[in-house]
Amino acid sequence: MKRMPRIKDVMSAFPFSIADSASMTQAKAMMKEHKVGHLPVKLADGSLSVLSKREIEKMALPGHSHTDFDELIVADLCPNNVYTVDLYTSLIEVLDYMHDAHADCVLVTRHDKLAGVFTASDACRAFSESLKDEFFPGGGDSVA
């Protein structure tokens, strides 16, 4: 009998993170260098947040209220209500939350420390692997 996957089975472990006092220029460079769309943020009070590439791009558009975008620091764009789960949380619970809340990222912790990140892209990868295991058990990944 198969075991229900937990978030630790499908997350991106040991994600890169940035301090909330870092500049937006540093955050953009870090995201580009590591090819990530979500960058966990360690806030000054010890809690966690996340910065998304999509939000950065939206804020940097001409005509937006922040005309000097590169002078902002990471804390200026961090949301306060980031969904955070423990390493052993059921994958179903996380996927249901992401669907219901239209969330594209979840931070994963172990003993209240950042352990991973789980994004909509990670969900697609995990679902693809699950389908391949079910329909192509011999290891073939041809979908033709």
Rosetta blueprint (number, residue, H / E / L):
1 M L
2 K L
3 R L
4 M L
5 P L
6 R E
7 I H
8 K H
9 D H
10 V L
11 M L
12 S E
13 A E
14 F L
15 P L
16 F L
17 S L
18 I E
19 A E
20 D L
21 S L
22 A L
23 S E
24 M H
25 T H
26 Q H
27 A H
28 K H
29 A H
30 M H
31 M H
32 K H
33 E H
34 H H
35 K L
36 V L
37 G L
38 H E
39 L E
40 P E
41 V E
42 K E
43 L L
44 A L
45 D L
46 G L
47 S L
48 L E
49 S E
50 V E
51 L E
52 S E
53 K H
54 R H
55 E H
56 I H
57 E H
58 K H
59 M H
60 A L
61 L L
62 P L
63 G L
64 H L
65 S L
66 H L
67 T L
68 D L
69 F H
70 D H
71 E H
72 L L
73 I E
74 V H
75 A H
76 D H
77 L H
78 C L
79 P L
80 N L
81 N L
82 V L
83 Y L
84 T E
85 V E
86 D E
87 L L
88 Y L
89 T L
90 S E
91 L H
92 I H
93 E H
94 V H
95 L H
96 D H
97 Y H
98 M H
99 H H
100 D H
101 A H
102 H L
103 A L
104 D L
105 C E
106 V E
107 L E
108 V E
109 T E
110 R E
111 H L
112 D L
113 K E
114 L E
115 A E
116 G E
117 V E
118 F E
119 T E
120 A H
121 S H
122 D H
123 A H
124 C H
125 R H
126 A H
127 F H
128 S H
129 E H
130 S H
131 L H
132 K H
133 D H
134 E H
135 F H
136 F L
137 P L
138 G L
139 G L
140 G L
141 D L
142 S L
143 V L
144 A L
